[in-house]
Amino acid sequence: MSALSLFGLFAVTLMVVCYALEKRHRAFILAFAVSCVLASVYGFLQGAWPFGLVEALWSAVALWRWWNARRTQARSAAN
């Protein structure tokens, strides 16, 4: 198995684990966003630019979800 394949396996495994744990803490949403960036890098390095592009978009969506979860918690703490 090549180093690139191992990197891809790591990135996608991290994505799945973080996605499964998102309900436990908002930090997992941020970790999911980071793992999507890693998967995007893997896609572009492998030459699968559609995969890389989709993962980049997923990372933006995850960052938006993390930001909203952060704001929601801040509002809840203020009340």
MODELLER restraints for C-alpha pairs under 7 A, 6 or more apart:
rsr = mdl.restraints
at = mdl.atoms
rsr.add(forms.Gaussian(group=physical.xy_distance, feature=features.Distance(at['CA:8:A'], at['CA:39:A']), mean=6.31, stdev=0.5))
rsr.add(forms.Gaussian(group=physical.xy_distance, feature=features.Distance(at['CA:8:A'], at['CA:42:A']), mean=5.60, stdev=0.5))
rsr.add(forms.Gaussian(group=physical.xy_distance, feature=features.Distance(at['CA:11:A'], at['CA:35:A']), mean=5.57, stdev=0.5))
rsr.add(forms.Gaussian(group=physical.xy_distance, feature=features.Distance(at['CA:11:A'], at['CA:38:A']), mean=5.60, stdev=0.5))
rsr.add(forms.Gaussian(group=physical.xy_distance, feature=features.Distance(at['CA:11:A'], at['CA:39:A']), mean=5.19, stdev=0.5))
rsr.add(forms.Gaussian(group=physical.xy_distance, feature=features.Distance(at['CA:12:A'], at['CA:39:A']), mean=6.18, stdev=0.5))
rsr.add(forms.Gaussian(group=physical.xy_distance, feature=features.Distance(at['CA:14:A'], at['CA:35:A']), mean=6.05, stdev=0.5))
rsr.add(forms.Gaussian(group=physical.xy_distance, feature=features.Distance(at['CA:15:A'], at['CA:32:A']), mean=5.40, stdev=0.5))
rsr.add(forms.Gaussian(group=physical.xy_distance, feature=features.Distance(at['CA:15:A'], at['CA:35:A']), mean=5.26, stdev=0.5))
rsr.add(forms.Gaussian(group=physical.xy_distance, feature=features.Distance(at['CA:15:A'], at['CA:36:A']), mean=6.45, stdev=0.5))
rsr.add(forms.Gaussian(group=physical.xy_distance, feature=features.Distance(at['CA:18:A'], at['CA:28:A']), mean=5.28, stdev=0.5))
rsr.add(forms.Gaussian(group=physical.xy_distance, feature=features.Distance(at['CA:18:A'], at['CA:29:A']), mean=6.91, stdev=0.5))
rsr.add(forms.Gaussian(group=physical.xy_distance, feature=features.Distance(at['CA:18:A'], at['CA:31:A']), mean=6.30, stdev=0.5))
rsr.add(forms.Gaussian(group=physical.xy_distance, feature=features.Distance(at['CA:18:A'], at['CA:32:A']), mean=5.16, stdev=0.5))
rsr.add(forms.Gaussian(group=physical.xy_distance, feature=features.Distance(at['CA:19:A'], at['CA:32:A']), mean=6.10, stdev=0.5))
rsr.add(forms.Gaussian(group=physical.xy_distance, feature=features.Distance(at['CA:21:A'], at['CA:28:A']), mean=6.19, stdev=0.5))
rsr.add(forms.Gaussian(group=physical.xy_distance, feature=features.Distance(at['CA:22:A'], at['CA:28:A']), mean=4.92, stdev=0.5))
rsr.add(forms.Gaussian(group=physical.xy_distance, feature=features.Distance(at['CA:22:A'], at['CA:29:A']), mean=5.41, stdev=0.5))
rsr.add(forms.Gaussian(group=physical.xy_distance, feature=features.Distance(at['CA:26:A'], at['CA:66:A']), mean=6.31, stdev=0.5))
rsr.add(forms.Gaussian(group=physical.xy_distance, feature=features.Distance(at['CA:26:A'], at['CA:69:A']), mean=6.55, stdev=0.5))
rsr.add(forms.Gaussian(group=physical.xy_distance, feature=features.Distance(at['CA:29:A'], at['CA:62:A']), mean=6.29, stdev=0.5))
rsr.add(forms.Gaussian(group=physical.xy_distance, feature=features.Distance(at['CA:29:A'], at['CA:66:A']), mean=5.57, stdev=0.5))
rsr.add(forms.Gaussian(group=physical.xy_distance, feature=features.Distance(at['CA:30:A'], at['CA:62:A']), mean=6.88, stdev=0.5))
rsr.add(forms.Gaussian(group=physical.xy_distance, feature=features.Distance(at['CA:30:A'], at['CA:63:A']), mean=6.34, stdev=0.5))
rsr.add(forms.Gaussian(group=physical.xy_distance, feature=features.Distance(at['CA:30:A'], at['CA:66:A']), mean=5.88, stdev=0.5))
rsr.add(forms.Gaussian(group=physical.xy_distance, feature=features.Distance(at['CA:32:A'], at['CA:62:A']), mean=6.86, stdev=0.5))
rsr.add(forms.Gaussian(group=physical.xy_distance, feature=features.Distance(at['CA:33:A'], at['CA:59:A']), mean=4.40, stdev=0.5))
rsr.add(forms.Gaussian(group=physical.xy_distance, feature=features.Distance(at['CA:33:A'], at['CA:62:A']), mean=5.05, stdev=0.5))
rsr.add(forms.Gaussian(group=physical.xy_distance, feature=features.Distance(at['CA:33:A'], at['CA:63:A']), mean=5.86, stdev=0.5))
rsr.add(forms.Gaussian(group=physical.xy_distance, feature=features.Distance(at['CA:34:A'], at['CA:59:A']), mean=6.85, stdev=0.5))
rsr.add(forms.Gaussian(group=physical.xy_distance, feature=features.Distance(at['CA:36:A'], at['CA:55:A']), mean=5.39, stdev=0.5))
rsr.add(forms.Gaussian(group=physical.xy_distance, feature=features.Distance(at['CA:36:A'], at['CA:56:A']), mean=6.56, stdev=0.5))
rsr.add(forms.Gaussian(group=physical.xy_distance, feature=features.Distance(at['CA:36:A'], at['CA:58:A']), mean=6.47, stdev=0.5))
rsr.add(forms.Gaussian(group=physical.xy_distance, feature=features.Distance(at['CA:36:A'], at['CA:59:A']), mean=5.09, stdev=0.5))
rsr.add(forms.Gaussian(group=physical.xy_distance, feature=features.Distance(at['CA:37:A'], at['CA:55:A']), mean=6.59, stdev=0.5))
rsr.add(forms.Gaussian(group=physical.xy_distance, feature=features.Distance(at['CA:37:A'], at['CA:56:A']), mean=5.85, stdev=0.5))
rsr.add(forms.Gaussian(group=physical.xy_distance, feature=features.Distance(at['CA:37:A'], at['CA:59:A']), mean=5.92, stdev=0.5))
rsr.add(forms.Gaussian(group=physical.xy_distance, feature=features.Distance(at['CA:39:A'], at['CA:52:A']), mean=6.93, stdev=0.5))
rsr.add(forms.Gaussian(group=physical.xy_distance, feature=features.Distance(at['CA:39:A'], at['CA:55:A']), mean=6.34, stdev=0.5))
rsr.add(forms.Gaussian(group=physical.xy_distance, feature=features.Distance(at['CA:40:A'], at['CA:51:A']), mean=6.80, stdev=0.5))
rsr.add(forms.Gaussian(group=physical.xy_distance, feature=features.Distance(at['CA:40:A'], at['CA:52:A']), mean=3.95, stdev=0.5))
rsr.add(forms.Gaussian(group=physical.xy_distance, feature=features.Distance(at['CA:40:A'], at['CA:53:A']), mean=6.57, stdev=0.5))
rsr.add(forms.Gaussian(group=physical.xy_distance, feature=features.Distance(at['CA:40:A'], at['CA:55:A']), mean=4.86, stdev=0.5))
rsr.add(forms.Gaussian(group=physical.xy_distance, feature=features.Distance(at['CA:40:A'], at['CA:56:A']), mean=5.51, stdev=0.5))
rsr.add(forms.Gaussian(group=physical.xy_distance, feature=features.Distance(at['CA:41:A'], at['CA:52:A']), mean=6.33, stdev=0.5))
rsr.add(forms.Gaussian(group=physical.xy_distance, feature=features.Distance(at['CA:43:A'], at['CA:49:A']), mean=5.91, stdev=0.5))
rsr.add(forms.Gaussian(group=physical.xy_distance, feature=features.Distance(at['CA:43:A'], at['CA:51:A']), mean=5.45, stdev=0.5))
rsr.add(forms.Gaussian(group=physical.xy_distance, feature=features.Distance(at['CA:43:A'], at['CA:52:A']), mean=4.28, stdev=0.5))
rsr.add(forms.Gaussian(group=physical.xy_distance, feature=features.Distance(at['CA:44:A'], at['CA:52:A']), mean=5.13, stdev=0.5))
